């Protein structure tokens, strides 16, 4: 064996036993968090074990230059990590392309998977602002790769910090000191930076380094004292058995009492301490005693050897079940588990093991192995991109196949004026985004010589097809303030955060300065409680409380008074302020229930219709506020799309299989076209008011 490579390390079966505990805890938690509320701490077990094992793997490296040691280390890591990871990511991407449509719920999925190829998905996830426990991440099939990213980034630092350990006694203290100092610094950083930075602390290496460093330091301390690494195993003693039991109890306590908001500090302390204790008391021991016998049992150690593939495959399988048939029933959960174990076994026996044992790869110089690994990543990246480009052709989702009907994005042209194009200018408005649409490229006469200003939340942006058509067909400039998530005069003050209020004030100030006689200020927003989001159904009692409770009534009254004061400032401008009356809302998101593979999902059990009387009752308080404002402030009007969207006694989210809605309360592209003629006529028929 050439210099700079490691001899085959001794195999310690109990480590695979610990890996089995870790991966089973994670799988059970991800299957249903109620089964093991703290099971996510299995990842913290993996971090500690990884630090211990990776240090052990370099112990037998012969003294060689730093370059050879680094190349050998990375060659082994690539052989261990890349084959199964790349296969899993590409297969997952193909499956996601087939069955997961583009939506807000999936808007970071492709990017997360792409960055996972390079060990950087944790940066994407940290950048979304959604923590590991938010519902949205349950629908990203690549979320679990964050921990692999943390480990891979640790591997960039590890050889440099550990190299002194391989050079002799004097340098070993330096290496130990570096890991101790780094671990303490990481722990203190996690402690001090947690408030307000929970997402970054959870996903990124600085807040996790201490867990991996703990495993390395434990190995260094044990090895320096010659504890547990002799050729012959040590027999169990009463002390070691008690130590194992206590460590297991600490570990179990970590699984039971772990709270998401306390991770990684201080929540990860118990799982890390328990794992360290089990490593210390089990290392080099014989299989005497029930606990050691269990950890070294053939089935348990097989699960441990399977743990990497189990970790890779369980999450995408669970996520794809959530997107299709659901993962709530015992039948779907059992089916998903069986599929996970089949895929994991295939990955282990057909990908992981053959690559590690391939004679050709073993004989290949480490530098060539590293180059081959990098080439595999590059090829996977190209394959990933090709699948992404082919999504419109590959997707089995009707949402992707009929995107114009579903997505409220709109085109850049109009059938009435095919020679005209739509130009867009994007501006920053005190931190908010302003888009100005203007007809270009033709000499068609202007049908409406005024301007349309639009401000609201994501429901305003869901009117984009209608607003774009209006700009092209009338020749009017349309100003759209993109403040997604921030309702504008919603009469639900609990939804209007300080940041949202700042955006609203900035939009209103801009519009107030620009308004001229004849202009229209259109204010669409969600003004009813939501029965469902894209990821979950909400309790109806809570929804009713948001509209009819004492707090809701008093909050609506206070909001109405503020609206009256703000609208009074616009009264003398000679413009019209047009409220959008509340549209129907539904209990299931149509885009998740439109295909043969997802119609039976429990999310869709609430149906695609709502009783009209129920919705009329729900929106009555908001209509009363709007009517009062229209009566008390000159130039305030109400456009009501409800009769067009719900002409009968029952309201439907579809019209002859074409969607009126994308999700439970946002319009679809087809819904926009349904409303456009009425909206255009309503706006153009408003009489021109004279300013004061």
Long-range contacts (C-beta under 8 A, 24 or more apart in sequence): 2-365, 2-366, 3-62, 3-64, 3-68, 4-61, 4-62, 4-64, 4-65, 4-68, 4-69, 4-71, 4-72, 4-366, 5-61, 5-62, 5-72, 5-366, 6-57, 6-58, 6-59, 6-60, 6-61, 6-72, 6-76, 7-60, 9-56, 9-57, 9-59, 9-60, 10-229, 12-283, 12-284, 13-287, 13-295, 13-296, 13-301, 14-278, 14-282, 14-283, 14-285, 14-292, 14-295, 14-296, 15-49, 15-52, 15-53, 15-279, 15-304, 16-300, 16-301, 16-302, 16-303, 16-304, 16-305, 16-307, 17-294, 17-295, 17-296, 17-297, 17-300, 17-301, 17-304, 18-45, 18-49, 18-275, 18-278, 18-279, 18-282, 18-295, 18-304, 19-46, 19-49, 19-303, 19-304, 19-305, 19-307, 20-300, 20-301, 20-303, 20-304, 20-307, 21-45, 21-251, 22-46, 22-49, 22-307, 23-303, 23-304, 23-306, 23-307, 23-310, 23-311, 24-303, 25-255, 26-311, 26-314, 27-310, 27-314, 27-337, 27-340, 30-144, 30-314, 30-315, 30-318, 31-318, 31-327, 31-333, 31-336, 31-337, 32-327, 32-333, 36-255, 37-255, 37-256, 37-258, 38-254, 38-255, 38-256, 38-257, 38-258, 38-259, 39-255, 40-132, 40-258, 40-260, 40-263, 41-254, 41-255, 41-258, 41-263, 41-267, 41-268, 41-270, 41-271, 42-255, 42-271, 43-147, 44-211, 44-254, 44-264, 44-268, 44-271, 44-272, 44-275, 45-251, 45-271, 45-274, 45-275, 46-147, 46-311, 47-147, 47-150, 47-151, 47-208, 47-211, 47-212, 47-215, 47-272, 48-211, 48-212, 48-214, 48-215, 48-271, 48-272, 48-275, 48-276, 48-279, 49-215, 49-275, 49-279, 50-151, 50-154, 50-212, 50-215, 51-154, 51-211, 51-212, 51-213, 51-214, 51-215, 51-216, 51-217, 51-218, 51-219, 52-215, 52-216, 52-218, 52-219, 52-279, 53-215, 54-155, 54-158, 54-215, 54-216, 55-162, 55-165, 55-215, 55-216, 55-219, 55-220, 56-219, 58-159, 58-162, 58-165, 58-166, 59-223, 61-166, 63-166, 63-167, 66-159, 66-163, 68-366, 69-159, 69-163, 69-166, 70-159, 71-366, 71-367, 71-370, 72-366, 73-155, 73-158, 73-159, 74-155, 74-159, 74-366, 74-370, 74-373, 75-366, 75-367, 75-369, 75-370, 75-373, 77-152, 77-155, 78-369, 78-370, 78-372, 78-373, 79-355, 79-356, 79-361, 79-369, 79-373, 80-308, 80-356, 81-148, 81-152, 82-373, 82-376, 82-377, 83-351, 83-352, 83-355, 83-376, 84-308, 84-309, 84-312, 84-347, 84-348, 84-351, 84-352, 85-116, 85-145, 85-148, 85-312, 86-117, 86-376, 86-377, 86-380, 87-347, 87-351, 88-309, 88-312, 88-313, 88-316, 88-347, 89-113, 89-116, 89-117, 89-142, 89-145, 89-380, 89-384, 90-380, 90-383, 90-384, 90-387, 92-141, 92-142, 92-316, 93-384, 93-387, 93-388, 94-387, 94-394, 95-141, 95-316, 95-320, 96-141, 96-316, 96-320, 97-387, 97-388, 97-390, 97-391, 97-394, 97-395, 98-394, 98-395, 98-396, 98-397, 99-320, 99-323, 99-324, 99-395, 99-396, 99-397, 99-597, 99-598, 100-139, 100-141, 100-320, 100-323, 100-397, 101-395, 101-397, 101-399, 101-400, 101-406, 101-591, 102-399, 102-400, 102-407, 103-399, 103-534, 103-591, 103-662, 103-663, 104-534, 105-136, 105-139, 105-534, 105-535, 106-139, 106-140, 108-140, 109-139, 109-140, 109-141, 109-142, 110-388, 112-140, 112-142, 112-143, 112-145, 113-141, 113-142, 113-145, 113-384, 114-381, 114-384, 114-385, 115-149, 116-142, 116-145, 116-148, 116-149, 117-377, 117-380, 117-381, 117-384, 118-377, 118-381, 119-148, 119-149, 119-152, 119-153, 120-149, 121-145, 121-146, 121-148, 121-149, 122-146, 122-147, 122-149, 122-150, 122-153, 122-203, 122-204, 122-205, 123-149, 123-203, 123-204, 125-199, 125-203, 126-199, 126-200, 126-202, 126-203, 126-204, 128-199, 129-199, 130-199, 131-198, 131-199, 131-202, 131-260, 132-202, 132-203, 132-260, 132-263, 133-260, 135-533, 135-535, 135-536, 136-535, 138-319, 138-322, 138-535, 139-319, 139-322, 139-323, 139-535, 140-319, 141-315, 141-316, 141-319, 141-320, 142-316, 143-315, 143-319, 144-311, 144-312, 144-314, 144-315, 146-203, 150-203, 150-204, 150-205, 150-208, 150-212, 151-212, 153-205, 154-205, 154-209, 154-212, 158-212, 158-216, 162-216, 165-220, 172-220, 172-224, 175-220, 176-217, 176-220, 176-221, 176-224, 179-213, 179-216, 179-217, 179-220, 180-213, 180-217, 182-209, 182-210, 182-213, 183-209, 183-210, 183-213, 183-214, 183-217, 184-210, 186-210, 186-213, 187-265, 190-264, 190-265, 191-265, 191-266, 194-265, 198-261, 201-263, 201-264, 201-265, 202-263, 202-264, 207-264, 207-265, 208-264, 211-264, 211-268, 211-272, 214-272, 214-276, 215-275, 215-276, 215-279, 218-276, 218-279, 218-280, 222-280, 222-283, 227-283, 227-284, 228-280, 228-283, 228-284, 228-285, 229-283, 229-284, 230-284, 233-284, 233-285, 233-286, 234-284, 234-285, 234-286, 235-285, 235-286, 235-288, 236-285, 236-286, 236-288, 236-289, 236-292, 240-281, 240-282, 240-285, 241-281, 241-289, 241-291, 243-277, 243-280, 243-281, 244-277, 244-278, 244-281, 244-282, 244-289, 244-291, 244-292, 245-291, 246-277, 247-273, 247-274, 247-275, 247-276, 247-277, 247-278, 247-280, 247-281, 248-274, 248-278, 248-291, 249-274, 250-274, 250-277, 251-275, 251-277, 251-278, 305-348, 306-344, 306-345, 306-348, 308-348, 308-352, 309-343, 309-344, 309-345, 309-347, 309-348, 309-351, 309-352, 310-340, 310-341, 310-344, 312-344, 312-347, 313-340, 313-343, 313-344, 313-347, 314-340, 314-344, 317-343, 323-592, 323-598, 324-597, 324-598, 324-601, 325-597, 325-598, 325-600, 325-601, 326-600, 326-601, 326-602, 326-603, 328-602, 329-602, 396-595, 396-597, 397-594, 397-595, 398-594, 398-595, 399-591, 399-594, 399-595, 403-669, 404-669, 404-670, 405-658, 405-659, 405-668, 405-669, 405-670, 406-591, 406-659, 406-662, 406-668, 406-669, 406-670, 407-662, 407-668, 407-669, 408-461, 408-462, 408-463, 408-464, 408-465, 408-662, 408-666, 408-667, 408-668, 408-669, 408-671, 408-672, 409-464, 409-465, 409-669, 410-464, 410-465, 410-466, 410-467, 410-468, 410-469, 410-669, 410-672, 411-465, 411-468, 412-468, 413-472, 414-469, 414-472, 414-473, 416-472, 416-473, 417-442, 417-444, 417-472, 417-473, 419-444, 420-444, 420-472, 421-472, 422-468, 422-471, 422-472, 429-481, 429-506, 429-507, 429-510, 430-502, 430-503, 430-506, 431-502, 431-503, 431-506, 432-481, 432-482, 432-483, 432-503, 432-506, 432-507, 433-481, 433-482, 433-483, 434-479, 434-480, 434-481, 434-482, 434-507, 434-510, 435-479, 435-480, 435-482, 436-477, 436-478, 436-479, 436-480, 437-467, 437-468, 437-471, 437-477, 437-478, 437-480, 438-471, 438-477, 438-478, 439-471, 439-472, 439-475, 444-475, 445-475, 446-474, 446-475, 446-476, 447-473, 447-474, 447-475, 447-476, 447-684, 448-474, 448-475, 448-476, 448-683, 448-684, 449-475, 449-476, 449-518, 450-476, 450-516, 450-518, 450-519, 450-520, 450-688, 451-476, 451-477, 451-478, 451-479, 451-514, 451-516, 451-519, 451-520, 452-476, 452-477, 452-478, 452-479, 452-519, 452-520, 452-522, 452-683, 453-478, 453-479, 453-481, 453-511, 453-514, 453-515, 453-519, 453-520, 453-521, 453-522, 454-478, 454-479, 454-480, 454-481, 454-521, 454-522, 454-523, 454-524, 455-480, 455-481, 455-483, 455-488, 455-504, 455-507, 455-508, 455-511, 455-521, 455-522, 455-523, 456-481, 456-483, 456-487, 456-488, 456-523, 456-524, 456-525, 456-580, 457-483, 457-484, 457-485, 457-486, 457-487, 457-488, 457-490, 457-525, 457-526, 458-484, 458-485, 458-526, 458-666, 459-487, 459-524, 459-525, 459-526, 459-580, 459-665, 459-666, 459-667, 460-488, 460-523, 460-524, 460-525, 462-662, 462-666, 462-667, 462-672, 463-524, 463-667, 463-672, 464-672, 465-669, 465-672, 465-673, 465-676, 466-672, 466-673, 466-675, 466-676, 466-679, 469-672, 469-676, 469-680, 470-676, 470-679, 470-680, 470-683, 473-680, 474-680, 474-684, 479-511, 479-514, 481-507, 481-510, 483-507, 487-525, 487-526, 487-527, 488-523, 488-525, 489-523, 489-525, 489-559, 489-563, 489-566, 489-579, 490-525, 490-526, 490-527, 490-559, 491-527, 491-555, 491-556, 491-559, 491-560, 491-563, 491-622, 491-625, 492-527, 492-529, 492-546, 492-552, 492-555, 492-556, 492-559, 493-555, 493-558, 493-559, 494-546, 494-555, 495-526, 496-559, 508-566, 511-570, 512-569, 512-570, 512-573, 515-570, 515-573, 515-574, 515-575, 516-573, 516-574, 516-575, 516-691, 517-573, 517-574, 517-575, 517-688, 517-689, 517-690, 517-691, 518-574, 518-575, 518-688, 518-689, 519-573, 519-575, 519-576, 520-575, 520-576, 520-577, 520-578, 520-683, 520-686, 521-570, 521-575, 521-576, 521-577, 521-578, 522-578, 522-580, 522-639, 522-683, 523-577, 523-578, 523-579, 523-580, 524-580, 525-580, 526-665, 527-582, 527-619, 527-622, 528-582, 528-585, 528-618, 528-619, 528-622, 528-665, 529-585, 529-618, 530-585, 530-664, 530-665, 531-585, 531-586, 531-587, 531-606, 531-664, 532-586, 532-587, 532-588, 532-589, 532-603, 532-606, 532-663, 532-664, 533-589, 533-663, 533-664, 534-589, 534-591, 534-592, 534-663, 534-664, 536-603, 537-587, 537-588, 537-603, 537-606, 547-618, 547-621, 548-621, 553-621, 556-621, 556-622, 556-625, 559-625, 560-625, 560-628, 560-629, 563-625, 563-629, 564-629, 564-632, 564-633, 567-629, 567-633, 567-636, 568-633, 570-635, 571-633, 571-634, 571-635, 571-692, 572-691, 572-692, 573-635, 573-691, 574-635, 574-688, 574-689, 574-690, 574-691, 574-692, 575-635, 575-689, 575-691, 576-635, 576-636, 576-637, 576-686, 576-689, 577-633, 577-635, 577-636, 577-637, 578-636, 578-637, 578-638, 578-639, 578-682, 578-683, 578-686, 579-626, 579-629, 579-630, 579-636, 579-637, 579-638, 579-639, 580-638, 580-639, 580-640, 580-641, 581-619, 581-622, 581-623, 581-626, 581-638, 581-639, 581-640, 581-641, 581-642, 582-618, 582-619, 582-622, 582-623, 582-642, 583-641, 583-642, 583-645, 583-665, 583-667, 584-610, 584-615, 584-642, 584-645, 584-646, 584-651, 585-610, 585-615, 585-618, 585-664, 585-665, 586-610, 586-651, 586-653, 586-661, 586-664, 586-665, 587-664, 588-653, 588-664, 589-662, 589-663, 589-664, 590-653, 590-654, 590-659, 590-661, 590-662, 590-663, 590-664, 590-668, 591-659, 591-662, 591-663, 592-663, 594-659, 608-652, 608-653, 608-654, 609-650, 609-651, 609-652, 609-653, 610-650, 610-651, 611-649, 611-650, 611-651, 612-646, 612-648, 612-649, 612-650, 612-651, 613-649, 615-642, 615-646, 615-651, 634-689, 635-689, 637-686, 639-679, 639-682, 639-683, 641-675, 641-678, 641-679, 644-674, 644-675, 644-678, 645-671, 645-674, 645-675
